[in-house]
């Protein structure tokens, strides 16, 4: 994604129901990215500096060396270290070429504080993830 097309962005479920004002705020603060297969986007144990929304492609999330999850278009990752201020808990690498949006810590905090629609959308996804978790999240 080289430019921010609102119709394209609304295909990302997290952004689909946002108001035009909120979507404009996201696009003004996010950075588009494209990475090749094999590129490591997040490394376990490193400080979290941002979150990632996937527009196209697939990433693999290695949770603990034995549990792996694939995420694709419309999904996001990296938000937990921003919300908890803890180091990354997983390693994430691109399985295919991946395009999407990166939102840095400062921008994320600004968006959540000024755009409650985005904060609510993130909470809904996180609640769904927690409800489906097989083990407690600490």
C-alpha positions in Angstrom: 0.0 0.0 0.0 1.7 3.1 -1.1 -1.1 5.6 -0.4 -4.0 5.6 2.0 -7.1 4.7 0.1 -10.0 4.8 2.5 -11.9 2.0 0.7 -8.8 -0.2 1.0 -8.4 0.6 4.6 -12.0 -0.2 5.4 -11.3 -3.7 4.3 -9.2 -4.2 7.4 -11.9 -5.3 9.9 -10.4 -3.3 12.8 -10.8 -0.1 10.7 -14.1 -1.0 8.9 -16.5 0.8 11.2 -14.4 3.8 12.1 -15.8 7.3 11.3 -14.1 9.2 8.5 -12.6 11.5 11.2 -11.0 8.5 13.0 -9.8 6.9 9.8 -8.2 10.1 8.7 -6.4 10.3 12.1 -5.1 6.8 11.7 -3.9 7.4 8.2 -2.2 10.7 9.2 -0.2 8.9 12.0 0.4 5.4 10.5 3.3 4.4 8.2 2.7 2.0 5.3 5.2 -0.9 5.0 6.0 -3.8 2.7 8.3 -6.7 3.7 9.5 -9.8 1.9 9.0 -13.4 3.0 11.2 -14.3 6.0 11.5 -10.7 7.3 11.2 -10.6 11.1 8.8 -7.8 12.2 8.8 -8.5 15.9 11.4 -10.4 18.0 10.6 -12.0 21.4 12.2 -10.2 24.3 12.7 -6.9 22.5 10.9 -3.7 23.6 7.7 -2.9 21.8 7.8 0.1 19.6 4.6 -0.2 17.6 1.8 -2.3 16.3 1.1 -3.7 12.9 -2.1 -4.0 10.8 -1.9 -6.5 7.9 -3.5 -5.3 4.7 -2.2 -8.2 2.5 -0.1 -11.3 3.1 0.5 -13.7 6.0 2.7 -13.6 9.0 3.6 -16.4 11.5 3.5 -15.7 15.2 5.8 -18.0 17.1 4.4 -17.8 20.7 6.8 -20.0 22.6 8.7 -22.2 20.1 6.0 -24.8 20.0 2.8 -22.8 19.4 2.5 -21.0 16.2 -0.4 -19.0 14.7 -0.8 -17.5 11.3 -2.3 -14.0 10.8 -3.5 -12.6 7.5 -5.3 -9.6 6.0 -7.3 -7.6 8.4 -5.5 -8.8 11.5 -3.1 -7.0 13.7 -0.3 -7.8 16.2 2.1 -6.0 18.5 -0.5 -4.1 20.5 0.1 -5.9 23.8 3.6 -4.6 24.4 2.2 -1.1 23.8 -0.7 -1.6 26.2 1.4 -3.3 28.9 4.8 -1.7 28.4 6.3 -5.1 28.5 8.8 -6.7 26.1 7.5 -8.6 23.1 6.2 -12.1 24.0 6.4 -13.6 20.5 8.5 -13.6 17.3 6.6 -12.6 14.2 8.0 -13.1 10.6 6.5 -12.7 7.2 5.5 -16.0 5.5 4.6 -14.2 2.3 5.2 -10.6 1.1 3.2 -8.5 3.6 1.9 -5.0 3.2 0.2 -3.0 6.0 0.4 -0.2 8.4 2.7 0.4 11.3 1.7 2.6 14.2 4.4 3.7 16.6 4.0 3.9 20.4 3.5 7.7 20.6 1.0 7.6 17.6 -0.8 4.7 19.1 -1.3 6.5 22.4 -2.4 9.6 20.7 -5.0 7.7 18.6 -6.4 5.8 21.6 -6.7 9.1 23.6 -8.2 11.2 20.8 -10.1 8.6 18.8 -12.3 6.5 21.2 -13.7 4.5 18.2 -10.3 3.0 17.5 -9.7 2.2 21.2 -13.1 0.4 21.4 -12.4 -1.5 18.2 -9.1 -2.7 19.6 -10.7 -3.7 22.9 -13.4 -5.8 21.1 -10.7 -7.8 19.2 -8.6 -8.2 22.4 -11.7 -9.4 24.3 -12.4 -11.9 21.6 -8.8 -13.2 21.7 -9.0 -13.6 25.5 -12.4 -15.3 25.4 -10.9 -17.9 23.0 -7.7 -18.4 24.9 -7.1 -21.9 26.1 -5.0 -20.7 29.1 -5.1 -17.6 31.2 -3.3 -14.5 30.0 -0.9 -13.0 32.5 
